[in-house]
Amino acid sequence: MNYKREVIDLPNGKGEIIRFQMNEQNSLTGQNMRDLGEILKEIKADPTKRGVILGTDNPKFFCNGLDAENLLSTPRNKLIDEVGGIVILFGEMVQFDKPLITEVTGYAMGGGAVITVASDFKYMLDGKCRIGFTEVNVGLPLPASFIDRIKMCVEPRYWAEVCLEGTIYKAPEAKKIGLIDEIASTPEEVRKLSLKKLESLAKVPSSAYRATKNTLNAALLRNLEQYKIDTTKSFEQPGVVENLLEAMTALKEKRRPVFQ
């Protein structure tokens, strides 16, 4: 099972804690991204559920991005379905109009950072945790949907280093630039932040929260289909597939990639 679900009591209803347990690095495949999207759709449609916390019990990895083994074993003509799955999952998260909180208690690289920034509130464990949009460093153009979301939370003077350099941040640095809302010194303290916030949000009239969240995300929601089209086009650019496969092979072989 890729996700462990726990129902919790909240003011005026229930909530869920969804723990990632995909594999050793909590890495993403087309299938487990579709699974998470379906879970969010189910909770969105359930009037008794007031919100979600995303986390993990993995002590090192919250979500380490796309799964290298999976990509290397995927036929070339199916790669876009695997890689593009994160754009579709991002869309499902943006369309989830109930409170959505993410706890970064381990590494959150690439897709892990995408899941984090797609959430309403983002808390991070201080210490060995890291977060970064590392897509460009493995040869993937950063999709416009991710960039537009980054611009909603990160201070403008950091946009270039976040998007163009794939800079990896420690918790205090991530909070400084606006990528993370709050940090805590232990996983238990991170959970306290999440529960306190979710309990507070559950007291807000659901219809008001959902309508306001959809208005806040209106530009993203209008452009979801175009984002998918643009991502497919960018994936078809010369060298993108070759560089991605080289990056995944180098990761597997524990060497530096040689890009085109």
C-alpha positions in Angstrom: 0.0 0.0 0.0 1.5 3.4 -1.1 -0.5 5.5 1.5 -1.5 4.9 5.1 -4.7 6.7 5.9 -5.8 7.7 9.4 -9.1 9.4 10.2 -9.0 12.0 12.9 -11.6 14.0 14.8 -12.0 17.7 14.0 -14.4 20.4 15.0 -17.5 19.9 12.9 -16.3 16.7 11.3 -13.4 14.4 10.4 -10.0 14.8 8.8 -7.4 12.5 7.4 -3.7 12.1 7.9 -2.2 10.5 4.7 1.3 9.0 5.3 3.5 8.3 2.3 5.0 4.8 2.2 5.6 4.2 -1.5 9.2 2.8 -1.2 12.5 3.4 0.5 12.7 7.0 -0.9 9.0 7.6 -1.2 9.6 8.2 -4.9 6.8 8.8 -7.4 5.5 6.6 -10.2 2.6 7.3 -12.6 0.5 4.8 -10.6 1.1 6.0 -7.1 0.5 9.6 -8.3 -2.8 8.5 -9.8 -3.6 6.8 -6.5 -3.1 9.9 -4.5 -5.2 11.9 -6.9 -8.0 9.5 -6.5 -7.8 9.6 -2.7 -8.0 13.4 -2.8 -11.0 13.2 -5.1 -12.7 10.8 -2.7 -12.1 13.1 0.3 -13.2 16.1 -1.6 -16.5 14.5 -2.3 -17.1 13.4 1.3 -19.0 16.1 3.2 -17.9 14.7 6.6 -14.2 15.2 5.8 -12.9 18.7 6.6 -9.2 18.5 5.5 -6.0 16.6 5.0 -2.5 16.4 6.4 0.2 14.8 4.1 3.2 13.3 5.9 5.3 10.2 6.3 6.9 8.0 8.9 10.0 7.7 6.8 12.8 9.3 8.8 14.8 10.4 5.8 12.5 11.0 2.8 9.2 12.8 2.6 9.2 12.4 -1.2 12.3 12.2 -3.3 10.7 13.0 -6.7 10.3 10.7 -9.7 11.4 7.1 -9.3 14.6 6.4 -11.3 14.1 2.7 -11.6 10.5 3.1 -12.8 11.5 5.7 -15.5 14.4 3.5 -16.8 12.1 0.5 -17.2 9.4 2.6 -18.9 9.1 2.3 -22.7 10.3 5.6 -24.3 6.9 6.3 -25.8 5.2 6.0 -22.4 7.7 8.3 -20.5 5.5 11.4 -20.8 2.7 9.6 -19.0 5.0 8.8 -16.1 6.8 12.2 -16.0 3.6 14.2 -16.7 1.8 12.5 -13.9 3.2 15.0 -11.5 1.6 17.9 -13.5 -1.8 16.0 -13.3 -1.3 15.3 -9.5 -0.5 19.0 -9.0 -3.8 19.9 -10.7 -5.7 17.5 -8.5 -4.1 19.1 -5.4 -5.0 22.6 -6.6 -8.6 21.5 -7.3 -8.8 20.0 -3.7 -10.8 22.8 -2.2 -10.6 21.8 1.4 -7.7 22.5 3.8 -4.5 20.7 2.7 -1.4 20.7 4.9 2.0 19.2 4.1 4.6 18.1 6.7 8.2 18.0 5.2 10.0 15.8 7.7 12.6 14.5 5.2 14.0 15.2 1.8 11.5 16.8 -0.6 13.1 16.9 -4.0 11.5 17.6 -7.3 8.0 16.1 -7.1 8.2 16.3 -3.3 8.7 20.0 -3.5 5.8 20.2 -6.0 3.5 18.4 -3.6 4.6 20.7 -0.8 4.0 23.9 -2.7 0.6 22.8 -3.9 -0.6 22.6 -0.3 -2.3 25.5 1.6 0.1 25.3 4.5 3.6 23.9 4.6 5.6 22.9 7.7 9.1 21.6 7.8 11.4 19.8 10.2 14.6 21.6 11.1 17.8 19.7 10.8 18.6 17.2 8.0 15.6 17.9 5.9 16.0 19.5 2.4 13.6 20.9 -0.2 14.2 21.9 -3.8 12.8 22.0 -7.3 15.5 20.0 -8.9 13.8 19.3 -12.2 16.2 21.4 -14.2 19.2 19.5 -12.8 17.9 16.3 -14.3 17.1 17.9 -17.7 13.4 18.6 -17.2 12.0 22.1 -18.0 10.0 23.2 -14.9 6.3 23.3 -15.9 4.5 26.6 -15.9 2.0 25.4 -13.3 4.8 24.9 -10.8 6.4 28.2 -11.6 3.0 30.1 -11.2 2.5 28.4 -7.8 6.1 29.2 -6.7 5.4 32.9 -7.5 2.4 32.8 -5.2 4.5 32.0 -2.1 8.2 32.6 -2.7 9.6 36.2 -2.6 10.3 37.5 -6.1 14.0 38.0 -5.7 14.4 34.2 -5.2 12.4 33.0 -8.2 15.4 32.6 -10.4 17.5 30.5 -7.9 14.4 28.4 -7.1 13.4 27.7 -10.7 16.6 28.1 -12.8 19.2 26.7 -10.4 17.2 24.1 -8.6 18.6 25.3 -5.3 18.2 23.0 -2.4 17.2 24.6 0.9 17.4 23.7 4.5 14.4 24.5 6.7 15.4 28.0 7.9 16.3 29.0 4.3 13.0 27.6 2.9 11.1 29.6 5.5 13.1 32.8 4.8 12.2 32.8 1.1 8.6 31.9 1.7 8.7 28.3 0.4 7.8 27.0 3.9 5.4 28.6 6.4 6.9 27.4 9.7 9.6 25.1 11.0 9.9 22.9 14.1 12.7 21.0 15.9 11.0 17.6 16.1 8.5 15.6 14.1 6.1 15.8 17.0 6.3 19.6 17.0 5.6 19.6 13.2 2.5 17.5 13.8 1.3 19.9 16.5 1.6 22.8 14.0 -0.4 20.8 11.5 -3.1 19.7 13.8 -3.5 23.1 15.4 -3.9 24.7 11.9 -6.3 22.0 10.6 -8.5 22.2 13.8 -8.6 26.0 13.3 -9.5 25.7 9.7 -12.2 23.1 10.4 -14.1 25.8 12.4 -14.4 28.0 9.2 -17.6 27.4 7.4 -16.8 24.9 4.7 -18.6 26.6 1.9 -16.8 29.9 2.6 -13.4 28.2 2.7 -13.9 26.2 -0.5 -15.2 29.2 -2.5 -12.4 31.4 -1.3 -9.7 28.8 -2.0 -11.0 28.3 -5.5 -11.0 32.1 -6.0 -7.4 32.3 -4.7 -6.4 29.6 -7.1 -8.5 30.8 -10.0 -5.7 31.6 -12.4 -4.2 28.1 -11.9 -7.5 26.4 -12.2 -8.3 28.2 -15.5 -5.0 27.1 -17.0 -4.8 23.4 -15.9 -5.5 22.0 -19.4 -3.0 24.4 -21.0 -0.4 23.4 -18.5 -0.7 19.8 -19.6 -0.4 20.7 -23.2 2.7 22.9 -22.6 4.3 20.2 -20.5 3.9 17.7 -23.3 5.4 20.1 -25.8 8.4 20.9 -23.5 9.0 17.1 -23.1 9.3 16.8 -26.9 12.1 19.3 -27.2 15.4 17.9 -28.4 17.5 16.4 -25.7 14.9 16.4 -22.9 14.3 12.7 -22.9 18.0 11.9 -23.4 19.1 14.1 -20.6 16.4 12.8 -18.2 17.4 9.1 -18.9 21.1 10.0 -18.5 20.3 11.7 -15.2 18.4 8.6 -14.0 21.1 6.2 -15.2 23.8 8.3 -13.5 21.8 8.3 -10.2 21.4 4.5 -10.4 25.2 4.1 -11.1 26.2 6.7 -8.5 28.1 8.9 -10.9 27.9 12.4 -12.4 25.6 12.7 -15.4 27.0 13.8 -18.8 24.3 15.9 -20.4 23.8 16.8 -24.1 
